[in-house]
Amino acid sequence: MSADIKGDNQPYDDINITPMLDLAYVLLVTFIILTTASVQGVRVQSPETRATSNLAKPQTRAITVTADGSVFLDAFPVTPEQLVSLLGQYKAANPNLPVVVKGDAAAPFEKVREVLATLKKLDIGEVGIVTKRAG
């Protein structure tokens, strides 16, 4: 009888870590999904308009002009020279390159005009301007 009691009260030699690893993997996957979902680009306050159209096309490039006049191409800051160079490369790869210009309502119009002049110089005809619907 003492042998049975001794067998039941033996200390554990190892710890089962499988539930802890399951929890760690779930937390890791959740963190990866939440991190990648939050990366969306540069936020600006778009001007309002009444007319809208669907400009979602594959390989569309987005040019953003912020309120302080900074220019971004696909969420990366660029100089005017870099903008011409990169758009030229994209245009060479896709002759019908669609471009969307998103300018902050408080952005200097001169910067937006420069971007549009660059698009005209590169003969990019598919240009959309992002606005938000009024009221």
Residue pairs with C-beta under 8 A, 6 or more apart in sequence:
41 62
41 64
41 72
41 74
41 75
42 64
42 66
42 72
42 75
44 64
44 65
44 66
44 67
44 102
44 103
44 104
44 107
45 67
45 104
45 105
45 106
46 102
46 103
46 104
46 105
46 130
46 131
46 132
47 103
47 105
47 131
47 132
48 131
48 132
48 133
48 134
48 135
49 131
49 132
49 133
49 134
50 133
50 134
52 131
52 133
53 128
55 98
55 100
55 128
55 130
57 98
57 126
59 90
59 94
59 97
59 98
60 98
60 99
60 100
61 73
61 74
61 87
61 90
61 97
61 98
61 99
61 100
62 73
62 74
62 75
62 99
62 100
62 102
63 71
63 72
63 73
63 83
63 99
63 100
63 101
63 102
63 115
64 71
64 72
64 73
64 75
64 101
64 102
64 103
65 71
65 72
65 101
65 102
65 103
65 104
65 107
65 111
65 112
65 115
66 72
66 104
66 107
67 104
67 105
67 106
67 107
69 107
69 108
69 111
70 77
71 77
71 78
71 79
71 80
71 83
71 111
71 115
72 78
73 82
73 83
73 86
73 87
78 86
80 114
80 118
83 115
83 118
84 118
84 121
84 122
87 97
87 99
87 118
87 119
87 122
87 124
88 122
90 97
91 97
91 122
91 123
91 124
96 125
96 126
97 124
97 126
98 126
98 127
98 128
99 119
99 124
99 126
99 127
99 128
100 127
100 128
100 129
100 130
101 112
101 115
101 116
101 119
101 127
101 128
101 129
101 130
102 129
102 130
103 111
103 112
103 129
103 130
116 127
119 127
